[in-house]
């Protein structure tokens, strides 16, 4: 038998070493395992898409997930409470005038017809007793959903922090990735 | 068969995700071991409550039934706060 030729003490030593390396590997894996988190990028400023994002966000929060929503580019319109033109460049002014002033004036992604489509969808939702986007946003923050405004796109589009709702976080790509890498689900909407 | 329950949530007429959201709030007001009865007209709530119970650690779905009330289908869910 081959085993009997190895002294007992050295066999124990190699075993202990193996256990130690395994423990280190398990600890490493545990640190990288996903947590009960969901991360969403809200890139779109379309009413229908944003609604989907908030239904998922509130649903996930109810199911015990820590939810982060990262609003960037057109998605920033969702968080706007007012539009100002002061201190903006010509292009930024043009963009401000042509962008929705708040969540209430978001267009729909299809059949918008200068806002008629969006009004129609809102009316249809009311008829079917579906929660409005504004209530959904309030609900999300009540449920502890983290809402982060992308600093870079806010700056490019010339949206002042004062034009956005109060109590928002701001951050960049690493803010999103820090959450997304620990999440079970990440979606780009 | 009718079960006993400690709290009743009438979510009839509400749509996704509100039955779930309200149920979550109500469950928070219960003591562990107590049961919440939810009445909903949202057909999706049947699968939604199953999914909720599967994922959330502190709730247990005891049973689901469908009743007909005033000519409309009512989906009844019995949810227990486990911890």
Interface residues (C-beta under 8 A of the other chain):
Chain A: X55 X58 X59 X62 X63 X64 X65 X128 X129 X130 X131 X139 X143
Chain B: X13 X14 X15 X16 X17 X18 X20 X21 X23 X24 X48 X51 X52 X55 X56 X57 X58
